[in-house]
Amino acid sequence: MEKPTPEEIALLHDRFCSAINDPTRLRLIYELAAGPQYVSRLVKALELPQGTVSRHLRILRDHGVVSARRKGNRVLYELVDSRVIDVIDLLRVMLTDLLDRQGATAGRIRPAN
């Protein structure tokens, strides 16, 4: 791939990096990797208030990471592109390698395959 333009870098940061730069949003992405979920299920899984989960889902939706569709009076959320997990898992492997080089206890964060 060619070196990105400054405009592409700015767009990448605005659309993707800023969407996943929060631990709660990363946790939501991993929950949604298992398949579409309702907010109530995500609230239970993350053990967070409904308002917090909804706010983070809105950010992920606004950035195109998740989609939402209404089913009756409930909203079902799902990942738009499952490759987001591959990207995050690659970052986790890089983190593990970095911590290993620094002599930290990193083996516990290696993604399962």
C-alpha positions in Angstrom: 0.0 0.0 0.0 1.2 3.5 -0.7 2.1 6.0 2.0 -1.1 7.8 3.0 -1.8 11.4 2.3 -2.1 13.8 5.2 -5.9 14.0 4.3 -6.2 10.2 4.5 -4.4 10.2 7.9 -6.8 12.9 9.2 -9.8 10.9 7.9 -8.5 7.7 9.4 -8.0 9.4 12.8 -11.4 11.1 12.6 -13.4 8.1 11.5 -11.7 5.2 13.1 -9.0 5.9 15.7 -11.2 8.3 17.6 -14.0 5.7 17.6 -11.9 3.0 19.3 -9.8 5.2 21.6 -12.0 4.3 24.7 -11.9 1.1 26.8 -15.7 1.0 27.0 -16.0 1.2 23.2 -13.3 -1.6 22.8 -15.3 -3.8 25.2 -18.5 -3.1 23.2 -16.8 -4.0 20.0 -15.7 -7.3 21.5 -19.2 -8.0 22.8 -20.6 -7.3 19.3 -18.1 -9.6 17.7 -20.3 -12.5 18.9 -23.2 -11.2 16.9 -25.9 -8.5 17.1 -26.9 -7.4 20.6 -29.6 -5.4 22.2 -28.5 -2.6 24.6 -30.0 -4.5 27.6 -27.6 -7.5 26.9 -24.6 -5.1 26.5 -25.5 -3.4 29.8 -25.4 -6.7 31.6 -22.3 -7.9 29.9 -20.3 -4.7 30.6 -22.0 -4.1 34.0 -22.4 -0.4 33.1 -25.4 2.0 33.3 -27.6 1.9 30.2 -26.9 5.6 29.5 -23.2 5.0 29.4 -23.6 2.0 27.0 -26.0 4.0 24.8 -23.7 7.0 24.6 -20.7 4.8 23.5 -22.8 2.9 21.0 -23.9 6.2 19.5 -20.3 7.2 19.1 -19.5 3.9 17.4 -22.5 4.3 15.2 -21.7 7.9 14.3 -18.2 6.7 13.2 -19.5 3.8 11.1 -18.2 1.0 13.4 -21.6 -0.3 14.4 -25.0 -0.2 12.9 -28.4 -0.1 14.6 -31.8 -1.3 13.5 -35.0 -0.9 15.4 -37.0 -4.1 16.2 -40.2 -3.0 17.8 -39.3 -0.8 20.7 -35.7 -2.1 21.0 -32.6 -1.4 19.0 -30.3 -4.1 17.8 -26.6 -3.2 17.3 -24.0 -5.0 15.3 -20.6 -4.5 13.8 -20.5 -3.0 10.4 -17.3 -4.8 9.5 -15.9 -7.7 11.6 -12.4 -6.9 10.5 -12.3 -4.3 13.3 -11.6 -7.2 15.6 -8.6 -8.2 13.5 -7.3 -4.7 13.7 -7.7 -4.5 17.5 -6.3 -8.0 17.9 -3.2 -7.0 15.9 -2.7 -4.1 18.2 -3.1 -6.4 21.2 -0.3 -8.7 19.8 1.9 -5.7 19.2 1.3 -4.6 22.8 2.1 -8.1 24.1 5.4 -8.1 22.1 6.2 -4.6 23.4 5.6 -5.6 27.0 7.6 -8.8 26.5 10.5 -6.8 25.2 10.3 -4.6 28.2 10.1 -7.6 30.5 6.6 -7.0 31.7 4.0 -9.7 32.3 2.3 -9.6 28.9 1.4 -13.2 28.1 -2.1 -12.9 29.6 -3.3 -10.4 27.0 -2.4 -12.4 23.8 -5.6 -12.9 21.8 -7.0 -16.4 21.5 -7.1 -17.9 18.1 
